[in-house]
Every structure is written in structure tokens, then in C-alpha cells.
Amino acid sequence: MTIYTDETPPTETGQIVPMLKQITSNPPAVEVFLARKGAMRTLEAGVTTVRDLGADQYMDIAMRT
């Protein structure tokens, strides 16, 4: 739930930003803010219970709150 990657197409020069760089480039507070998009998609799909086993720095607790 707390992993967010940008879904934009490659840059004007044709470069694609690697997923690992996208994940590590934002501070945890920004990651939680961006992860709401995935949470909303999950909720809109009808899922009401999820478990995040890979959250770093208690981002999953912040999402829950």
C-alpha cells in the first residue's frame, strides 16, 4: 500500500526513471501522501481489508490513521 511509483510516460529525452529511484527519492511523509492514490483504488475496487508487510518507518500506521 505504501509503495508509490509515478505512472507518467518517459521524459522528453526518452529517459525512464527506475522504480527504485522513485521509491527512495521522497521522504516518508511524501510517500504516505502519494500512497493515498493506491489506497483509494483499492477501496474503490471493493477491498475493505489489506495488509502491508513491507512498509518502512511506520508508513503503514500513518496510512491507517
PDB file of N, CA, C and O in Angstrom:
ATOM      1  N   MET A   1       0.810  -1.203   0.000  1.00  0.00           N
ATOM      2  CA  MET A   1       0.000   0.000   0.000  1.00  0.00           C
ATOM      3  C   MET A   1       0.855   1.269   0.000  1.00  0.00           C
ATOM      4  O   MET A   1       0.460   2.279  -0.583  1.00  0.00           O
ATOM      5  N   THR A   2       2.001   1.227   0.637  1.00  0.00           N
ATOM      6  CA  THR A   2       2.769   2.462   0.795  1.00  0.00           C
ATOM      7  C   THR A   2       3.794   2.688  -0.303  1.00  0.00           C
ATOM      8  O   THR A   2       4.479   3.711  -0.299  1.00  0.00           O
ATOM      9  N   ILE A   3       3.917   1.764  -1.237  1.00  0.00           N
ATOM     10  CA  ILE A   3       4.852   1.990  -2.341  1.00  0.00           C
ATOM     11  C   ILE A   3       4.105   2.695  -3.461  1.00  0.00           C
ATOM     12  O   ILE A   3       3.083   2.213  -3.949  1.00  0.00           O
ATOM     13  N   TYR A   4       4.631   3.841  -3.857  1.00  0.00           N
ATOM     14  CA  TYR A   4       4.028   4.612  -4.931  1.00  0.00           C
ATOM     15  C   TYR A   4       5.080   4.850  -5.998  1.00  0.00           C
ATOM     16  O   TYR A   4       6.199   5.260  -5.691  1.00  0.00           O
ATOM     17  N   THR A   5       4.725   4.596  -7.248  1.00  0.00           N
ATOM     18  CA  THR A   5       5.610   4.931  -8.353  1.00  0.00           C
ATOM     19  C   THR A   5       4.828   5.773  -9.340  1.00  0.00           C
ATOM     20  O   THR A   5       3.619   5.606  -9.503  1.00  0.00           O
ATOM     21  N   ASP A   6       5.519   6.658  -9.980  1.00  0.00           N
ATOM     22  CA  ASP A   6       4.888   7.563 -10.924  1.00  0.00           C
ATOM     23  C   ASP A   6       4.490   6.803 -12.179  1.00  0.00           C
ATOM     24  O   ASP A   6       5.254   5.977 -12.679  1.00  0.00           O
ATOM     25  N   GLU A   7       3.312   7.076 -12.678  1.00  0.00           N
ATOM     26  CA  GLU A   7       2.823   6.389 -13.864  1.00  0.00           C
ATOM     27  C   GLU A   7       2.966   7.237 -15.121  1.00  0.00           C
ATOM     28  O   GLU A   7       2.339   6.948 -16.140  1.00  0.00           O
ATOM     29  N   THR A   8       3.776   8.269 -15.056  1.00  0.00           N
ATOM     30  CA  THR A   8       3.938   9.138 -16.209  1.00  0.00           C
ATOM     31  C   THR A   8       4.823   8.471 -17.254  1.00  0.00           C
ATOM     32  O   THR A   8       5.650   7.623 -16.920  1.00  0.00           O
ATOM     33  N   PRO A   9       4.653   8.849 -18.511  1.00  0.00           N
ATOM     34  CA  PRO A   9       5.497   8.289 -19.570  1.00  0.00           C
ATOM     35  C   PRO A   9       6.935   8.797 -19.443  1.00  0.00           C
ATOM     36  O   PRO A   9       7.210   9.655 -18.604  1.00  0.00           O
ATOM     37  N   PRO A  10       7.840   8.288 -20.251  1.00  0.00           N
ATOM     38  CA  PRO A  10       9.232   8.745 -20.197  1.00  0.00           C
ATOM     39  C   PRO A  10       9.353  10.251 -20.386  1.00  0.00           C
ATOM     40  O   PRO A  10       8.465  10.894 -20.944  1.00  0.00           O
ATOM     41  N   THR A  11      10.470  10.802 -19.910  1.00  0.00           N
ATOM     42  CA  THR A  11      10.709  12.233 -20.037  1.00  0.00           C
ATOM     43  C   THR A  11      10.888  12.630 -21.496  1.00  0.00           C
ATOM     44  O   THR A  11      10.895  11.779 -22.386  1.00  0.00           O
ATOM     45  N   GLU A  12      11.033  13.925 -21.730  1.00  0.00           N
ATOM     46  CA  GLU A  12      11.184  14.418 -23.102  1.00  0.00           C
ATOM     47  C   GLU A  12      12.405  13.828 -23.798  1.00  0.00           C
ATOM     48  O   GLU A  12      12.410  13.669 -25.018  1.00  0.00           O
ATOM     49  N   THR A  13      13.427  13.508 -23.033  1.00  0.00           N
ATOM     50  CA  THR A  13      14.635  12.918 -23.612  1.00  0.00           C
ATOM     51  C   THR A  13      14.514  11.412 -23.776  1.00  0.00           C
ATOM     52  O   THR A  13      15.442  10.763 -24.258  1.00  0.00           O
ATOM     53  N   GLY A  14      13.368  10.847 -23.377  1.00  0.00           N
ATOM     54  CA  GLY A  14      13.144   9.420 -23.521  1.00  0.00           C
ATOM     55  C   GLY A  14      13.615   8.596 -22.337  1.00  0.00           C
ATOM     56  O   GLY A  14      13.577   7.366 -22.384  1.00  0.00           O
ATOM     57  N   GLN A  15      14.056   9.254 -21.281  1.00  0.00           N
ATOM     58  CA  GLN A  15      14.543   8.534 -20.111  1.00  0.00           C
ATOM     59  C   GLN A  15      13.379   8.107 -19.220  1.00  0.00           C
ATOM     60  O   GLN A  15      12.409   8.842 -19.035  1.00  0.00           O
ATOM     61  N   ILE A  16      13.502   6.923 -18.688  1.00  0.00           N
ATOM     62  CA  ILE A  16      12.523   6.414 -17.739  1.00  0.00           C
ATOM     63  C   ILE A  16      13.209   6.356 -16.373  1.00  0.00           C
ATOM     64  O   ILE A  16      14.305   5.809 -16.248  1.00  0.00           O
ATOM     65  N   VAL A  17      12.563   6.918 -15.354  1.00  0.00           N
ATOM     66  CA  VAL A  17      13.132   6.909 -14.014  1.00  0.00           C
ATOM     67  C   VAL A  17      12.894   5.525 -13.408  1.00  0.00           C
ATOM     68  O   VAL A  17      11.751   5.075 -13.324  1.00  0.00           O
ATOM     69  N   PRO A  18      13.974   4.842 -12.984  1.00  0.00           N
ATOM     70  CA  PRO A  18      13.802   3.499 -12.396  1.00  0.00           C
ATOM     71  C   PRO A  18      12.918   3.534 -11.156  1.00  0.00           C
ATOM     72  O   PRO A  18      12.901   4.517 -10.415  1.00  0.00           O
ATOM     73  N   MET A  19      12.180   2.437 -10.942  1.00  0.00           N
ATOM     74  CA  MET A  19      11.258   2.365  -9.821  1.00  0.00           C
ATOM     75  C   MET A  19      11.975   2.548  -8.485  1.00  0.00           C
ATOM     76  O   MET A  19      11.457   3.237  -7.606  1.00  0.00           O
ATOM     77  N   LEU A  20      13.157   1.946  -8.312  1.00  0.00           N
ATOM     78  CA  LEU A  20      13.865   2.070  -7.047  1.00  0.00           C
ATOM     79  C   LEU A  20      14.231   3.521  -6.761  1.00  0.00           C
ATOM     80  O   LEU A  20      14.170   3.955  -5.610  1.00  0.00           O
ATOM     81  N   LYS A  21      14.607   4.273  -7.782  1.00  0.00           N
ATOM     82  CA  LYS A  21      14.938   5.678  -7.584  1.00  0.00           C
ATOM     83  C   LYS A  21      13.695   6.478  -7.208  1.00  0.00           C
ATOM     84  O   LYS A  21      13.780   7.403  -6.400  1.00  0.00           O
ATOM     85  N   GLN A  22      12.545   6.137  -7.780  1.00  0.00           N
ATOM     86  CA  GLN A  22      11.305   6.820  -7.431  1.00  0.00           C
ATOM     87  C   GLN A  22      10.949   6.561  -5.976  1.00  0.00           C
ATOM     88  O   GLN A  22      10.482   7.463  -5.280  1.00  0.00           O
ATOM     89  N   ILE A  23      11.165   5.346  -5.517  1.00  0.00           N
ATOM     90  CA  ILE A  23      10.795   4.981  -4.149  1.00  0.00           C
ATOM     91  C   ILE A  23      11.691   5.668  -3.134  1.00  0.00           C
ATOM     92  O   ILE A  23      11.209   6.127  -2.099  1.00  0.00           O
ATOM     93  N   THR A  24      12.977   5.747  -3.409  1.00  0.00           N
ATOM     94  CA  THR A  24      13.926   6.275  -2.430  1.00  0.00           C
ATOM     95  C   THR A  24      14.117   7.773  -2.515  1.00  0.00           C
ATOM     96  O   THR A  24      14.799   8.339  -1.661  1.00  0.00           O
ATOM     97  N   SER A  25      13.552   8.438  -3.498  1.00  0.00           N
ATOM     98  CA  SER A  25      13.804   9.867  -3.668  1.00  0.00           C
ATOM     99  C   SER A  25      12.888  10.751  -2.815  1.00  0.00           C
ATOM    100  O   SER A  25      13.179  11.935  -2.648  1.00  0.00           O
ATOM    101  N   ASN A  26      11.812  10.224  -2.284  1.00  0.00           N
ATOM    102  CA  ASN A  26      10.862  11.027  -1.493  1.00  0.00           C
ATOM    103  C   ASN A  26      10.989  10.729  -0.008  1.00  0.00           C
ATOM    104  O   ASN A  26      11.259   9.590   0.372  1.00  0.00           O
ATOM    105  N   PRO A  27      10.798  11.741   0.842  1.00  0.00           N
ATOM    106  CA  PRO A  27      10.762  11.476   2.286  1.00  0.00           C
ATOM    107  C   PRO A  27       9.493  10.695   2.653  1.00  0.00           C
ATOM    108  O   PRO A  27       8.523  10.704   1.894  1.00  0.00           O
ATOM    109  N   PRO A  28       9.492  10.020   3.809  1.00  0.00           N
ATOM    110  CA  PRO A  28       8.349   9.191   4.199  1.00  0.00           C
ATOM    111  C   PRO A  28       7.011   9.930   4.210  1.00  0.00           C
ATOM    112  O   PRO A  28       5.993   9.352   3.827  1.00  0.00           O
ATOM    113  N   ALA A  29       6.989  11.176   4.636  1.00  0.00           N
ATOM    114  CA  ALA A  29       5.722  11.922   4.678  1.00  0.00           C
ATOM    115  C   ALA A  29       5.148  12.088   3.279  1.00  0.00           C
ATOM    116  O   ALA A  29       3.935  11.994   3.093  1.00  0.00           O
ATOM    117  N   VAL A  30       5.991  12.331   2.309  1.00  0.00           N
ATOM    118  CA  VAL A  30       5.536  12.480   0.924  1.00  0.00           C
ATOM    119  C   VAL A  30       5.062  11.135   0.391  1.00  0.00           C
ATOM    120  O   VAL A  30       4.068  11.073  -0.332  1.00  0.00           O
ATOM    121  N   GLU A  31       5.756  10.067   0.738  1.00  0.00           N
ATOM    122  CA  GLU A  31       5.349   8.731   0.292  1.00  0.00           C
ATOM    123  C   GLU A  31       3.950   8.386   0.798  1.00  0.00           C
ATOM    124  O   GLU A  31       3.140   7.830   0.056  1.00  0.00           O
ATOM    125  N   VAL A  32       3.666   8.711   2.047  1.00  0.00           N
ATOM    126  CA  VAL A  32       2.339   8.434   2.610  1.00  0.00           C
ATOM    127  C   VAL A  32       1.286   9.255   1.870  1.00  0.00           C
ATOM    128  O   VAL A  32       0.205   8.755   1.559  1.00  0.00           O
ATOM    129  N   PHE A  33       1.604  10.505   1.594  1.00  0.00           N
ATOM    130  CA  PHE A  33       0.665  11.362   0.869  1.00  0.00           C
ATOM    131  C   PHE A  33       0.389  10.799  -0.525  1.00  0.00           C
ATOM    132  O   PHE A  33      -0.756  10.794  -0.976  1.00  0.00           O
ATOM    133  N   LEU A  34       1.416  10.334  -1.198  1.00  0.00           N
ATOM    134  CA  LEU A  34       1.245   9.794  -2.546  1.00  0.00           C
ATOM    135  C   LEU A  34       0.573   8.426  -2.533  1.00  0.00           C
ATOM    136  O   LEU A  34      -0.112   8.067  -3.491  1.00  0.00           O
ATOM    137  N   ALA A  35       0.756   7.666  -1.473  1.00  0.00           N
ATOM    138  CA  ALA A  35       0.194   6.318  -1.401  1.00  0.00           C
ATOM    139  C   ALA A  35      -1.319   6.326  -1.290  1.00  0.00           C
ATOM    140  O   ALA A  35      -1.954   5.290  -1.485  1.00  0.00           O
ATOM    141  N   ARG A  36      -1.905   7.458  -0.983  1.00  0.00           N
ATOM    142  CA  ARG A  36      -3.366   7.526  -0.879  1.00  0.00           C
ATOM    143  C   ARG A  36      -4.034   7.158  -2.197  1.00  0.00           C
ATOM    144  O   ARG A  36      -5.163   6.668  -2.202  1.00  0.00           O
ATOM    145  N   LYS A  37      -3.348   7.389  -3.313  1.00  0.00           N
ATOM    146  CA  LYS A  37      -3.908   7.040  -4.626  1.00  0.00           C
ATOM    147  C   LYS A  37      -4.127   5.529  -4.733  1.00  0.00           C
ATOM    148  O   LYS A  37      -5.178   5.073  -5.185  1.00  0.00           O
ATOM    149  N   GLY A  38      -3.134   4.773  -4.315  1.00  0.00           N
ATOM    150  CA  GLY A  38      -3.275   3.316  -4.329  1.00  0.00           C
ATOM    151  C   GLY A  38      -4.314   2.832  -3.349  1.00  0.00           C
ATOM    152  O   GLY A  38      -5.043   1.877  -3.618  1.00  0.00           O
ATOM    153  N   ALA A  39      -4.378   3.498  -2.202  1.00  0.00           N
ATOM    154  CA  ALA A  39      -5.378   3.123  -1.201  1.00  0.00           C
ATOM    155  C   ALA A  39      -6.785   3.394  -1.716  1.00  0.00           C
ATOM    156  O   ALA A  39      -7.693   2.590  -1.504  1.00  0.00           O
ATOM    157  N   MET A  40      -6.966   4.507  -2.380  1.00  0.00           N
ATOM    158  CA  MET A  40      -8.287   4.831  -2.936  1.00  0.00           C
ATOM    159  C   MET A  40      -8.683   3.849  -4.031  1.00  0.00           C
ATOM    160  O   MET A  40      -9.845   3.449  -4.110  1.00  0.00           O
ATOM    161  N   ARG A  41      -7.739   3.457  -4.872  1.00  0.00           N
ATOM    162  CA  ARG A  41      -8.033   2.463  -5.915  1.00  0.00           C
ATOM    163  C   ARG A  41      -8.462   1.142  -5.287  1.00  0.00           C
ATOM    164  O   ARG A  41      -9.401   0.497  -5.755  1.00  0.00           O
ATOM    165  N   THR A  42      -7.776   0.750  -4.236  1.00  0.00           N
ATOM    166  CA  THR A  42      -8.100  -0.496  -3.556  1.00  0.00           C
ATOM    167  C   THR A  42      -9.493  -0.425  -2.943  1.00  0.00           C
ATOM    168  O   THR A  42     -10.277  -1.365  -3.068  1.00  0.00           O
ATOM    169  N   LEU A  43      -9.799   0.672  -2.291  1.00  0.00           N
ATOM    170  CA  LEU A  43     -11.114   0.845  -1.670  1.00  0.00           C
ATOM    171  C   LEU A  43     -12.221   0.894  -2.720  1.00  0.00           C
ATOM    172  O   LEU A  43     -13.283   0.302  -2.529  1.00  0.00           O
ATOM    173  N   GLU A  44     -11.980   1.594  -3.823  1.00  0.00           N
ATOM    174  CA  GLU A  44     -12.986   1.686  -4.886  1.00  0.00           C
ATOM    175  C   GLU A  44     -13.216   0.345  -5.567  1.00  0.00           C
ATOM    176  O   GLU A  44     -14.284   0.114  -6.134  1.00  0.00           O
ATOM    177  N   ALA A  45     -12.229  -0.536  -5.518  1.00  0.00           N
ATOM    178  CA  ALA A  45     -12.385  -1.868  -6.100  1.00  0.00           C
ATOM    179  C   ALA A  45     -13.188  -2.793  -5.194  1.00  0.00           C
ATOM    180  O   ALA A  45     -13.540  -3.904  -5.591  1.00  0.00           O
ATOM    181  N   GLY A  46     -13.482  -2.332  -3.964  1.00  0.00           N
ATOM    182  CA  GLY A  46     -14.308  -3.110  -3.060  1.00  0.00           C
ATOM    183  C   GLY A  46     -13.550  -3.831  -1.967  1.00  0.00           C
ATOM    184  O   GLY A  46     -14.157  -4.522  -1.148  1.00  0.00           O
ATOM    185  N   VAL A  47     -12.242  -3.685  -1.937  1.00  0.00           N
ATOM    186  CA  VAL A  47     -11.446  -4.334  -0.902  1.00  0.00           C
ATOM    187  C   VAL A  47     -11.540  -3.499   0.371  1.00  0.00           C
ATOM    188  O   VAL A  47     -11.329  -2.287   0.342  1.00  0.00           O
ATOM    189  N   THR A  48     -11.855  -4.150   1.484  1.00  0.00           N
ATOM    190  CA  THR A  48     -12.000  -3.405   2.739  1.00  0.00           C
ATOM    191  C   THR A  48     -10.933  -3.751   3.767  1.00  0.00           C
ATOM    192  O   THR A  48     -10.807  -3.060   4.778  1.00  0.00           O
ATOM    193  N   THR A  49     -10.160  -4.812   3.528  1.00  0.00           N
ATOM    194  CA  THR A  49      -9.105  -5.202   4.459  1.00  0.00           C
ATOM    195  C   THR A  49      -7.835  -5.480   3.676  1.00  0.00           C
ATOM    196  O   THR A  49      -7.842  -6.263   2.727  1.00  0.00           O
ATOM    197  N   VAL A  50      -6.743  -4.837   4.075  1.00  0.00           N
ATOM    198  CA  VAL A  50      -5.452  -5.063   3.424  1.00  0.00           C
ATOM    199  C   VAL A  50      -4.377  -5.233   4.494  1.00  0.00           C
ATOM    200  O   VAL A  50      -4.564  -4.853   5.649  1.00  0.00           O
ATOM    201  N   ARG A  51      -3.263  -5.802   4.093  1.00  0.00           N
ATOM    202  CA  ARG A  51      -2.128  -5.969   4.997  1.00  0.00           C
ATOM    203  C   ARG A  51      -0.870  -5.551   4.251  1.00  0.00           C
ATOM    204  O   ARG A  51      -0.572  -6.078   3.179  1.00  0.00           O
ATOM    205  N   ASP A  52      -0.143  -4.616   4.812  1.00  0.00           N
ATOM    206  CA  ASP A  52       1.086  -4.110   4.201  1.00  0.00           C
ATOM    207  C   ASP A  52       2.263  -4.681   4.978  1.00  0.00           C
ATOM    208  O   ASP A  52       2.481  -4.317   6.134  1.00  0.00           O
ATOM    209  N   LEU A  53       3.019  -5.571   4.352  1.00  0.00           N
ATOM    210  CA  LEU A  53       4.119  -6.232   5.041  1.00  0.00           C
ATOM    211  C   LEU A  53       5.472  -5.594   4.759  1.00  0.00           C
ATOM    212  O   LEU A  53       6.476  -6.013   5.334  1.00  0.00           O
ATOM    213  N   GLY A  54       5.521  -4.595   3.894  1.00  0.00           N
ATOM    214  CA  GLY A  54       6.810  -4.040   3.528  1.00  0.00           C
ATOM    215  C   GLY A  54       6.977  -2.569   3.830  1.00  0.00           C
ATOM    216  O   GLY A  54       7.852  -1.929   3.248  1.00  0.00           O
ATOM    217  N   ALA A  55       6.182  -2.013   4.708  1.00  0.00           N
ATOM    218  CA  ALA A  55       6.243  -0.577   4.976  1.00  0.00           C
ATOM    219  C   ALA A  55       7.488  -0.223   5.774  1.00  0.00           C
ATOM    220  O   ALA A  55       7.931  -0.978   6.639  1.00  0.00           O
ATOM    221  N   ASP A  56       8.034   0.933   5.465  1.00  0.00           N
ATOM    222  CA  ASP A  56       9.230   1.422   6.128  1.00  0.00           C
ATOM    223  C   ASP A  56       8.869   2.622   6.995  1.00  0.00           C
ATOM    224  O   ASP A  56       7.998   3.410   6.627  1.00  0.00           O
ATOM    225  N   GLN A  57       9.517   2.766   8.124  1.00  0.00           N
ATOM    226  CA  GLN A  57       9.363   3.914   9.011  1.00  0.00           C
ATOM    227  C   GLN A  57       7.904   4.149   9.430  1.00  0.00           C
ATOM    228  O   GLN A  57       7.453   5.290   9.530  1.00  0.00           O
ATOM    229  N   TYR A  58       7.192   3.075   9.667  1.00  0.00           N
ATOM    230  CA  TYR A  58       5.797   3.125  10.141  1.00  0.00           C
ATOM    231  C   TYR A  58       4.856   3.880   9.198  1.00  0.00           C
ATOM    232  O   TYR A  58       3.877   4.482   9.639  1.00  0.00           O
ATOM    233  N   MET A  59       5.160   3.842   7.909  1.00  0.00           N
ATOM    234  CA  MET A  59       4.275   4.500   6.939  1.00  0.00           C
ATOM    235  C   MET A  59       2.913   3.821   6.882  1.00  0.00           C
ATOM    236  O   MET A  59       1.907   4.483   6.627  1.00  0.00           O
ATOM    237  N   ASP A  60       2.864   2.506   7.118  1.00  0.00           N
ATOM    238  CA  ASP A  60       1.587   1.814   7.108  1.00  0.00           C
ATOM    239  C   ASP A  60       0.684   2.278   8.243  1.00  0.00           C
ATOM    240  O   ASP A  60      -0.532   2.358   8.074  1.00  0.00           O
ATOM    241  N   ILE A  61       1.268   2.584   9.398  1.00  0.00           N
ATOM    242  CA  ILE A  61       0.483   3.107  10.522  1.00  0.00           C
ATOM    243  C   ILE A  61      -0.059   4.500  10.181  1.00  0.00           C
ATOM    244  O   ILE A  61      -1.202   4.821  10.508  1.00  0.00           O
ATOM    245  N   ALA A  62       0.746   5.307   9.538  1.00  0.00           N
ATOM    246  CA  ALA A  62       0.296   6.638   9.131  1.00  0.00           C
ATOM    247  C   ALA A  62      -0.827   6.537   8.113  1.00  0.00           C
ATOM    248  O   ALA A  62      -1.764   7.335   8.153  1.00  0.00           O
ATOM    249  N   MET A  63      -0.756   5.571   7.197  1.00  0.00           N
ATOM    250  CA  MET A  63      -1.833   5.380   6.214  1.00  0.00           C
ATOM    251  C   MET A  63      -3.118   4.969   6.921  1.00  0.00           C
ATOM    252  O   MET A  63      -4.198   5.460   6.593  1.00  0.00           O
ATOM    253  N   ARG A  64      -3.001   4.081   7.874  1.00  0.00           N
ATOM    254  CA  ARG A  64      -4.187   3.634   8.605  1.00  0.00           C
ATOM    255  C   ARG A  64      -4.850   4.788   9.330  1.00  0.00           C
ATOM    256  O   ARG A  64      -6.075   4.914   9.328  1.00  0.00           O
ATOM    257  N   THR A  65      -4.039   5.628   9.949  1.00  0.00           N
ATOM    258  CA  THR A  65      -4.556   6.746  10.711  1.00  0.00           C
ATOM    259  C   THR A  65      -5.141   7.769   9.791  1.00  0.00           C
ATOM    260  O   THR A  65      -5.634   8.800  10.247  1.00  0.00           O
TER     261      THR A  65
END
